[in-house]
Structures are given as C-alpha cells and as structure tokens.
Amino acid sequence: MSAISKIENQYLHAANINNPKSREAIASKWESYL
C-alpha cells in the first residue's frame, strides 16, 4: 500500500506542477473510491 501511495503522491505532485486542474480531477477520482 505504501508503494502505491508513493506513486500516487508523485503523480499528484507532477500534476500539480503541470496543471492544477489535473490535480483537482485526480483528487475527485480518488474521492469516488472512498
């Protein structure tokens, strides 16, 4: 689980740098799994 979280965090970080709206879209995607 920690490995997946690490990958997710790296992807979110990259998305935040490249496109803040992408980060929002990803966040809403993960919220849908909760």
C-alpha positions in Angstrom: 0.0 0.0 0.0 2.8 2.4 0.8 4.4 1.8 -2.6 1.1 2.7 -4.3 0.7 5.8 -2.1 4.2 6.8 -3.1 3.4 6.5 -6.8 0.1 8.4 -6.3 1.9 11.2 -4.4 4.5 11.5 -7.2 1.8 11.7 -9.8 -0.3 14.2 -7.9 2.9 16.3 -7.4 3.7 16.2 -11.1 0.1 17.1 -12.0 0.1 20.0 -9.5 3.2 21.4 -11.2 2.0 20.8 -14.8 -1.7 21.6 -14.4 -3.5 22.4 -11.1 -6.8 21.4 -12.7 -5.5 17.9 -13.4 -4.7 17.6 -9.6 -8.3 18.5 -8.9 -9.6 15.9 -11.3 -7.4 13.2 -9.9 -8.5 14.1 -6.3 -12.1 13.8 -7.3 -11.3 10.5 -9.0 -9.8 9.1 -5.7 -12.7 10.5 -3.7 -15.1 8.5 -5.7 -13.3 5.3 -4.4 -13.8 6.2 -0.8 
